[in-house]
Amino acid sequence: MKLASICDKDTAVALRLAGVQELYIPNGDAVKIWNQLSGRDDIGVVFITEKIAEAIGRDLNEYRLRNTLPIIVEIPDKKGRRKDHVDYVSHLIKKAVGVDISKEI
């Protein structure tokens, strides 16, 4: 399974260094890119910046409810984490394992 990302240019540089094979930088139409990625069966994880995930919005949330792959990981962009961020990965782990893995600072 491949790693893919829908992100901005700055985040793409870091993800390329981390080994993400497929990087997509939307020029206004992130929904079209998402629809192409979500239809593929060779993608295991999709990293999406929080700002772009908000733009995809409803389509992304509906996909999460119906599908388990690819795993969607929302990441902060260079401006940092959004205050209204929901950590879906921790929620999936808690659902699968039954233990909350959050870290208090």
N, C-alpha and C positions, 0 to 999 in steps of 0.2 A: 504494500500500500504506500502511496505517495503522500507527501506533505504539500499543502498548497496554502497560499495566503492572498487575501484581498486587503491591500493596505496602501498607505501613502509612500512616497519615494524614500523618505528617511527611514521608515520602518522596514522597507524592502531591503535596504542595504544590510541592516542588522540581521534580518531573517535569512538572507542569502549566505551570510557568514556562518549562521547557525545550521545551515544545511537544508533549508527549505528549497525543494526542487522547482516548484511552480509559483511564480509571483505575478499577481495581477494588480495593476494600479488603475483604478477606474477614473475616467474623465467624465464624470457626471452620471454614468449609468451603471451603478454597482449592481442593480437588480438583474440586469442582463448577464453580467459575469457570474453572479450567484446562481442563476438558473442553469447556466452551462456547467458549473462545477457540481451542483447538487444532483445533476442527472448522470454523472459519471460513477462507475463502480470501482475505479482504481484509486480513488482519493480516500485516505483514511482519516486525516485530520485537516481542518481548514482553520487557519488563524485569521481573524478578522479584527481590525481595529474597532474600538467601541463606537467611534463616530460613524464609520461606514456601516456597522451593524445597526445603528439607529436609523440610518437612511434606508436600509433593506427592510427593517422593522417587521411588519406583519408576516411577510413571506418567510423570514428566518424563524420566527416564533412558531408558525404553523409547521414548518419542516421539523423543528425540534420535537414537536408533539407526536409526529408520525414516524420518524426515522431514528435509527441509532447510529448510522454511519452516513457521511463522515461525522466525526466528532467536531463540534464547532467550539473553538476557544476564542473568546473575546479578549483582546489585549489592549493596553493603553497605547496611545500614540506618543509622540515626543513631548506633548504638553502634559502628560500624566494621566492618571486614572480619573474618570468622571465620578462625581459625588453620588450619582444615582445608579451606579454600576451594580448589576446582579451577577454574582459569581456562579455561573451554571455548572462549571466543572466540579466545584465543591459540592454542589447539589447532587450531581450525578454520582459522585463517590459516596455521599451519605446515603443515597437511595440504594446503591449496590451493596455497600458494606454495612450500613446501619450505624456508622460512627461519624460525627462531625469532626472535620479535620482543620477547622479554622484556627488561625493564629492571632492571638490578641497582642496588641502592641502597647 
